[in-house]
Amino acid sequence: MEVIVGREQQTRRLSVVRDGKVQLAGQPGSVPMDVSRQHAAFRFLNNDGWEVRNLNARNVTFVNGIAIEKKVVTEKDKVELGNSHYLLSWDVIRGPKVETVDIRPLQRIWEWYEYTQLEAKEKERRTQNFQKLGGILSTCGLLFFFSGGLGYLRFILMGISVLIAIFFFMRGFSSDSSLNLKMNELGKEFRKKYTCPKCGHFMGNEPYDVLIQNDACKFCKAKYIK
């Protein structure tokens, strides 16, 4: 990252160009005329260091009172522009602190939610198959009963058919109620867990691989660590 500082011509405020965007700092008229429009450049090296360059031979840039052309400095050093010794603020050079948030743990939460949903739906499918089987067995019993043959056996088969029908009906009703309850509880737990670790807002029903295509949380604006 490179930051270029100088004097804004119209208001004589400090001009700070960062990532191609111009920001103005200080009060109007606060920057002396001996500070040029593009006076010095700062290149970020690491957490402790910056390289500062004087951009024009007609300029003068001081580090701790000594004129320099290029020098590696830290934020403990005093950097001044022009013979008027206009003092730069490191807060202005550094810019606003960018908040970050690590959303990688949300991947496992989404995978758990997706797997649990699929598991519940598979259980529902097996229950529906049992209900179909019960319907087939009941139908077979009724056919034997109305066939008129087999004597008392057809009454026994009729009774068995009725019991089978009741059994599978009650099992299906119980299973549906249990599934609805389980899905509601799952949804509540998912909404509690699938939240921004920074601000705590629910991230919605977007899959994790869609979520990480965004750069920042839409609520707190913290940038994602992916």
C-alpha positions, -999 to 999 in steps of 0.1 A, spaced: 0 0 0 13 35 -10 0 67 4 8 101 -12 5 133 8 6 169 -2 -13 202 -2 -48 204 -17 -47 235 -39 -81 251 -33 -86 247 5 -49 242 15 -59 211 35 -37 180 36 -44 158 6 -41 120 13 -43 97 -17 -48 61 -7 -58 33 -31 -65 59 -57 -90 77 -35 -84 113 -23 -91 122 13 -87 156 29 -75 162 65 -71 192 88 -86 226 87 -88 248 56 -56 268 52 -37 246 77 -11 234 52 18 258 44 24 268 8 59 253 8 42 219 9 37 208 -27 6 191 -41 24 157 -41 51 161 -15 59 127 -1 50 90 -5 47 64 22 49 27 14 38 2 41 65 -24 47 52 -44 77 35 -39 110 64 -17 123 78 0 92 71 25 64 93 37 36 90 75 31 102 91 -1 105 128 -10 88 131 -44 104 161 -58 138 177 -56 122 210 -48 105 195 -18 120 189 15 109 162 39 123 158 74 125 127 96 132 136 132 145 170 120 168 156 93 161 162 56 158 129 37 152 117 2 142 82 12 142 65 46 126 36 64 107 49 95 84 36 122 54 54 136 75 65 165 94 88 141 84 124 135 79 132 98 75 169 87 69 185 53 85 216 39 107 242 55 77 252 76 80 218 93 44 208 88 40 178 112 22 148 98 -1 127 119 4 89 117 -33 85 121 -38 103 88 -11 82 71 -24 49 84 -60 57 77 -90 43 95 -85 9 111 -102 -19 91 -121 -42 113 -118 -79 103 -137 -110 113 -128 -147 109 -159 -164 94 -142 -198 87 -159 -215 117 -193 -208 99 -184 -234 73 -187 -263 98 -220 -248 111 -234 -247 76 -222 -283 69 -238 -295 101 -271 -278 93 -272 -291 57 -263 -327 69 -290 -327 96 -316 -314 71 -307 -342 47 -308 -368 75 -343 -357 85 -356 -358 50 -342 -393 45 -360 -404 76 -392 -389 63 -387 -408 30 -383 -441 49 -415 -434 69 -434 -427 37 -422 -460 23 -435 -478 54 -469 -461 50 -471 -472 13 -463 -508 24 -490 -506 50 -515 -494 24 -506 -523 1 -510 -549 29 -544 -534 40 -556 -535 4 -546 -572 1 -566 -580 32 -597 -562 19 -595 -581 -14 -594 -614 5 -624 -603 26 -646 -592 -4 -636 -623 -24 -661 -642 -5 -639 -673 0 -617 -686 28 -646 -687 53 -637 -672 87 -601 -666 75 -613 -636 55 -627 -620 87 -593 -625 104 -575 -610 74 -599 -581 75 -591 -575 112 -554 -577 105 -558 -552 76 -576 -527 98 -550 -530 125 -522 -526 100 -539 -495 85 -544 -480 120 -507 -488 130 -492 -472 99 -516 -442 100 -507 -434 136 -470 -440 129 -471 -416 100 -490 -390 120 -465 -393 148 -435 -391 125 -449 -360 107 -453 -342 140 -419 -353 152 -403 -341 120 -419 -307 121 -408 -302 157 -373 -313 149 -370 -290 119 -383 -261 139 -357 -268 167 -330 -272 140 -339 -238 125 -338 -221 158 -304 -236 167 -290 -227 132 -301 -191 135 -283 -189 169 -251 -203 155 -249 -191 119 -241 -155 130 -213 -129 123 -187 -135 150 -182 -98 152 -217 -83 155 -238 -114 162 -263 -108 133 -278 -139 116 -261 -144 83 -292 -156 65 -298 -189 47 -270 -184 22 -247 -214 19 -212 -208 32 -196 -210 -3 -220 -182 -14 -214 -162 18 -176 -160 13 -181 -145 -21 -188 -112 -2 -159 -92 12 -175 -80 44 -204 -84 68 -234 -64 55 -243 -55 90 -210 -44 108 -189 -40 76 -160 -60 91 -139 -75 63 -139 -113 61 -109 -134 69 -115 -164 46 
